Amino acid sequence: MTPRELIDTAPIPGGNELKLYRRGGDHIIVLDRNELMNSRMSGSEEALASLAAERLAGRKSQRWLIGGYGMGFTLRRALGLVEQDAKVDLVELVPQIVEWARGPMAELTGACLDDTRLSLRLGDVGETIRGAQECYDAILLDVDNGPDGLVRAGNDGLYGAAGIAAAGRALKPGGLVAYWSAAPDTAFTKRLNASGLAVEEQMVRARSNGKGPRHTIWLASRSKAR
């Protein structure tokens, strides 16, 4: 087996430390002993954008907010699906993630970070959401391993009742917020259902070829009525 090579480490504000490894042509991001991301498994992150785009088809001049760059799978799919008049805001908490995207993982990144439709900001996506009012057609959140806040305790604020309510207020009428998780979470599903948003729960495969572990995506839509 090809050994893993440690490329770099990155402190998480309010959390622990991420490690970037390379194994052959693959890249892996690890937290403690947990593998958070693997460049061989892009399917569910891409589905986060695809499922949102399907439900927003036909809306003009869309504005999207993506929380967390990761390895860029969601961002690249989103940019490939939205129209040229769309705007995509990306908020990434860990500066080194962007440095990795432009450095050791540049081949994966391609030109997505230089897309003229993209606005990139370093910081907490929760602050962006709380400061927005009917701004976004779509909010895509993949900032942790799921609603349990593995990466950073501060992420819990996105998945609690107050965080869900803030996301709802940040949506335009008819917009949606989509959450990615490595596993189902009954308690989070209940919180979403109690929020007044219309909720769908989808199981998707980790790999783009339809194989690999099953991951969970929730899509919570705001009513079109004001």
KEGUMI-69332 format. One record per residue (C-alpha): x, y, z; residue in one letter. Coordinates in steps of 0.05 Angstrom, whole numbers, plus 5000, padded with zeros to 4 digits. Each point is the difference from the previous one (the first is absolute). Example, Ala and Ser with C-alpha at 12.3 -4.5 7.8 and 13.67 -1.06 7.14 Angstrom:
BEGIN
@x: 5246&y: 4910&z: 5156&resn: A
@x: 5027&y: 5069&z: 4987&resn: S
This chain:
BEGIN
@x: 5000&y: 5000&z: 5000&resn: M
@x: 5025&y: 5070&z: 4983&resn: T
@x: 5016&y: 5036&z: 5065&resn: P
@x: 4967&y: 5067&z: 5018&resn: R
@x: 5045&y: 5061&z: 4996&resn: E
@x: 4985&y: 5058&z: 5047&resn: L
@x: 4998&y: 5064&z: 4958&resn: I
@x: 4978&y: 5053&z: 5051&resn: D
@x: 4960&y: 5015&z: 5063&resn: T
@x: 4949&y: 5054&z: 5014&resn: A
@x: 4971&y: 5024&z: 5067&resn: P
@x: 4925&y: 5007&z: 5002&resn: I
@x: 4976&y: 5064&z: 5035&resn: P
@x: 4964&y: 4976&z: 5062&resn: G
@x: 5017&y: 4927&z: 4984&resn: G
@x: 5057&y: 4951&z: 4990&resn: N
@x: 5047&y: 4990&z: 4942&resn: E
@x: 4990&y: 4976&z: 4929&resn: L
@x: 5053&y: 4959&z: 4964&resn: K
@x: 5007&y: 4995&z: 4925&resn: L
@x: 5029&y: 4935&z: 4974&resn: Y
@x: 5017&y: 4975&z: 4930&resn: R
@x: 4998&y: 4927&z: 4981&resn: R
@x: 5021&y: 4990&z: 4928&resn: G
@x: 4954&y: 5045&z: 4960&resn: G
@x: 4948&y: 5007&z: 5056&resn: D
@x: 4994&y: 5053&z: 5053&resn: H
@x: 4970&y: 4989&z: 5069&resn: I
@x: 4981&y: 5049&z: 5055&resn: I
@x: 5000&y: 4971&z: 5070&resn: V
@x: 4977&y: 5025&z: 5068&resn: L
@x: 5030&y: 4959&z: 5057&resn: D
@x: 4986&y: 4929&z: 4974&resn: R
@x: 4940&y: 5020&z: 4959&resn: N
@x: 5006&y: 5004&z: 4925&resn: E
@x: 4958&y: 5061&z: 4982&resn: L
@x: 5012&y: 5004&z: 4925&resn: M
@x: 5031&y: 4957&z: 4947&resn: N
@x: 5010&y: 5022&z: 4928&resn: S
@x: 4974&y: 4932&z: 4977&resn: R
@x: 4932&y: 5013&z: 5031&resn: M
@x: 4966&y: 5061&z: 4969&resn: S
@x: 4931&y: 4974&z: 4984&resn: G
@x: 4960&y: 5023&z: 5061&resn: S
@x: 5033&y: 5069&z: 5002&resn: E
@x: 4983&y: 5009&z: 4927&resn: E
@x: 4929&y: 4977&z: 5014&resn: A
@x: 4993&y: 5055&z: 5051&resn: L
@x: 5004&y: 5050&z: 4943&resn: A
@x: 4963&y: 4958&z: 4948&resn: S
@x: 4939&y: 4988&z: 5044&resn: L
@x: 4995&y: 5074&z: 5015&resn: A
@x: 5007&y: 5020&z: 4927&resn: A
@x: 4945&y: 4952&z: 4979&resn: E
@x: 4951&y: 5032&z: 5049&resn: R
@x: 5019&y: 5071&z: 4980&resn: L
@x: 4997&y: 4990&z: 4925&resn: A
@x: 4971&y: 5060&z: 4964&resn: G
@x: 5015&y: 5052&z: 5053&resn: R
@x: 5036&y: 5060&z: 4971&resn: K
@x: 5063&y: 5034&z: 5028&resn: S
@x: 5009&y: 4950&z: 5055&resn: Q
@x: 5045&y: 5013&z: 5060&resn: R
@x: 5030&y: 4941&z: 5037&resn: W
@x: 5038&y: 4995&z: 5066&resn: L
@x: 5048&y: 4941&z: 5010&resn: I
@x: 5027&y: 4987&z: 5069&resn: G
@x: 5066&y: 4962&z: 4998&resn: G
@x: 5046&y: 4989&z: 4941&resn: Y
@x: 5027&y: 4931&z: 5019&resn: G
@x: 5029&y: 4973&z: 4936&resn: M
@x: 4956&y: 5043&z: 4957&resn: G
@x: 4953&y: 4946&z: 4974&resn: F
@x: 4936&y: 5038&z: 5019&resn: T
@x: 5026&y: 5067&z: 4975&resn: L
@x: 5022&y: 4972&z: 4932&resn: R
@x: 4934&y: 4965&z: 4989&resn: R
@x: 4962&y: 5063&z: 5020&resn: A
@x: 5039&y: 5043&z: 4952&resn: L
@x: 4988&y: 4949&z: 4945&resn: G
@x: 4924&y: 5002&z: 5012&resn: L
@x: 4982&y: 5073&z: 5013&resn: V
@x: 4991&y: 5051&z: 4945&resn: E
@x: 5051&y: 5053&z: 4981&resn: Q
@x: 4959&y: 5053&z: 5036&resn: D
@x: 5003&y: 4963&z: 5066&resn: A
@x: 5042&y: 5020&z: 5060&resn: K
@x: 5032&y: 4949&z: 5046&resn: V
@x: 5027&y: 5020&z: 5069&resn: D
@x: 5049&y: 4951&z: 5031&resn: L
@x: 5018&y: 5006&z: 5074&resn: V
@x: 5058&y: 4958&z: 5026&resn: E
@x: 5021&y: 5000&z: 5073&resn: L
@x: 5071&y: 4971&z: 4992&resn: V
@x: 5047&y: 5043&z: 4958&resn: P
@x: 5047&y: 4941&z: 4985&resn: Q
@x: 4943&y: 4964&z: 4965&resn: I
@x: 5002&y: 5054&z: 4947&resn: V
@x: 5076&y: 4998&z: 4998&resn: E
@x: 4996&y: 4924&z: 4989&resn: W
@x: 4950&y: 5011&z: 4944&resn: A
@x: 5047&y: 5047&z: 4965&resn: R
@x: 5062&y: 4959&z: 5017&resn: G
@x: 5005&y: 4924&z: 5009&resn: P
@x: 4928&y: 4989&z: 4977&resn: M
@x: 5001&y: 5049&z: 4942&resn: A
@x: 4988&y: 4945&z: 4950&resn: E
@x: 4934&y: 4984&z: 5035&resn: L
@x: 4981&y: 5074&z: 5006&resn: T
@x: 5008&y: 5019&z: 4928&resn: G
@x: 4978&y: 5072&z: 4987&resn: A
@x: 4940&y: 5000&z: 5047&resn: C
@x: 5029&y: 5048&z: 5050&resn: L
@x: 5013&y: 5050&z: 4944&resn: D
@x: 4929&y: 4997&z: 4972&resn: D
@x: 4971&y: 5070&z: 4993&resn: T
@x: 4934&y: 4978&z: 5031&resn: R
@x: 5036&y: 4980&z: 5065&resn: L
@x: 5010&y: 5043&z: 5062&resn: S
@x: 5047&y: 4967&z: 5050&resn: L
@x: 5003&y: 5020&z: 5073&resn: R
@x: 5038&y: 4971&z: 5059&resn: L
@x: 4958&y: 4994&z: 5063&resn: G
@x: 4941&y: 4967&z: 5034&resn: D
@x: 4943&y: 4986&z: 4953&resn: V
@x: 4953&y: 5003&z: 5060&resn: G
@x: 5014&y: 5075&z: 5006&resn: E
@x: 4985&y: 5010&z: 4926&resn: T
@x: 4934&y: 4963&z: 5008&resn: I
@x: 4979&y: 5039&z: 5062&resn: R
@x: 5016&y: 5065&z: 4965&resn: G
@x: 4958&y: 4984&z: 4938&resn: A
@x: 4926&y: 5014&z: 4988&resn: Q
@x: 4967&y: 4969&z: 4938&resn: E
@x: 5066&y: 5001&z: 4963&resn: C
@x: 5010&y: 4930&z: 4974&resn: Y
@x: 4966&y: 4951&z: 4954&resn: D
@x: 5042&y: 4944&z: 5027&resn: A
@x: 5043&y: 4989&z: 5062&resn: I
@x: 5044&y: 4937&z: 4997&resn: L
@x: 5033&y: 4979&z: 5065&resn: L
@x: 5055&y: 4948&z: 5004&resn: D
@x: 5042&y: 5028&z: 5057&resn: V
@x: 5003&y: 4938&z: 5044&resn: D
@x: 4991&y: 4925&z: 5000&resn: N
@x: 4927&y: 5011&z: 5016&resn: G
@x: 4954&y: 5035&z: 5051&resn: P
@x: 5041&y: 4973&z: 5059&resn: D
@x: 5055&y: 5051&z: 4991&resn: G
@x: 5061&y: 4953&z: 4995&resn: L
@x: 5047&y: 5051&z: 4970&resn: V
@x: 4984&y: 5060&z: 5044&resn: R
@x: 4952&y: 5010&z: 5057&resn: A
@x: 4980&y: 5068&z: 4972&resn: G
@x: 4969&y: 4965&z: 4940&resn: N
@x: 4944&y: 4976&z: 5046&resn: D
@x: 4969&y: 5069&z: 4992&resn: G
@x: 4985&y: 4985&z: 4927&resn: L
@x: 4960&y: 4937&z: 5016&resn: Y
@x: 4960&y: 5023&z: 5061&resn: G
@x: 4931&y: 5030&z: 4996&resn: A
@x: 5027&y: 5071&z: 5001&resn: A
@x: 5050&y: 4984&z: 4944&resn: G
@x: 4946&y: 4969&z: 4957&resn: I
@x: 4954&y: 5059&z: 5012&resn: A
@x: 5056&y: 5048&z: 4979&resn: A
@x: 5011&y: 4961&z: 4936&resn: A
@x: 4926&y: 5004&z: 4985&resn: G
@x: 5001&y: 5076&z: 5008&resn: R
@x: 5061&y: 5005&z: 4955&resn: A
@x: 4963&y: 4965&z: 4943&resn: L
@x: 4960&y: 5035&z: 4947&resn: K
@x: 4927&y: 4975&z: 4995&resn: P
@x: 5003&y: 4932&z: 4966&resn: G
@x: 5074&y: 4992&z: 5017&resn: G
@x: 5031&y: 4940&z: 5035&resn: L
@x: 5054&y: 4981&z: 5049&resn: V
@x: 5036&y: 4933&z: 4989&resn: A
@x: 5040&y: 4964&z: 5054&resn: Y
@x: 5051&y: 4945&z: 4988&resn: W
@x: 5014&y: 4945&z: 5051&resn: S
@x: 5040&y: 4936&z: 5002&resn: A
@x: 4942&y: 4965&z: 5034&resn: A
@x: 4926&y: 5008&z: 5016&resn: P
@x: 4981&y: 5040&z: 5062&resn: D
@x: 4929&y: 4991&z: 5026&resn: T
@x: 5004&y: 5058&z: 5049&resn: A
@x: 5022&y: 5048&z: 4946&resn: F
@x: 4944&y: 4976&z: 4954&resn: T
@x: 4950&y: 5015&z: 5055&resn: K
@x: 5029&y: 5070&z: 5009&resn: R
@x: 4994&y: 5014&z: 4926&resn: L
@x: 4929&y: 4974&z: 4998&resn: N
@x: 4982&y: 5046&z: 5058&resn: A
@x: 5030&y: 5061&z: 4965&resn: S
@x: 4943&y: 5014&z: 4953&resn: G
@x: 5043&y: 4984&z: 4939&resn: L
@x: 4979&y: 4945&z: 4951&resn: A
@x: 5051&y: 4944&z: 5011&resn: V
@x: 5026&y: 4944&z: 4955&resn: E
@x: 5052&y: 4949&z: 5023&resn: E
@x: 5042&y: 4967&z: 4946&resn: Q
@x: 5049&y: 4943&z: 5005&resn: M
@x: 5057&y: 5005&z: 4950&resn: V
@x: 5063&y: 4959&z: 4987&resn: R
@x: 5068&y: 5027&z: 5017&resn: A
@x: 5031&y: 4985&z: 4932&resn: R
@x: 4979&y: 5033&z: 4935&resn: S
@x: 4992&y: 4930&z: 4968&resn: N
@x: 4943&y: 4984&z: 5048&resn: G
@x: 5041&y: 4957&z: 5046&resn: K
@x: 5031&y: 5009&z: 5069&resn: G
@x: 4968&y: 5018&z: 5068&resn: P
@x: 4932&y: 5032&z: 5004&resn: R
@x: 4999&y: 5073&z: 5021&resn: H
@x: 4941&y: 5044&z: 5018&resn: T
@x: 4976&y: 5065&z: 4970&resn: I
@x: 4942&y: 5041&z: 5028&resn: W
@x: 4966&y: 5052&z: 4956&resn: L
@x: 4957&y: 5049&z: 5038&resn: A
@x: 4960&y: 5049&z: 4957&resn: S
@x: 4967&y: 5065&z: 5019&resn: R
@x: 4930&y: 5014&z: 4976&resn: S
@x: 4993&y: 5046&z: 4940&resn: K
@x: 4948&y: 5041&z: 5037&resn: A
@x: 5027&y: 5061&z: 5035&resn: R
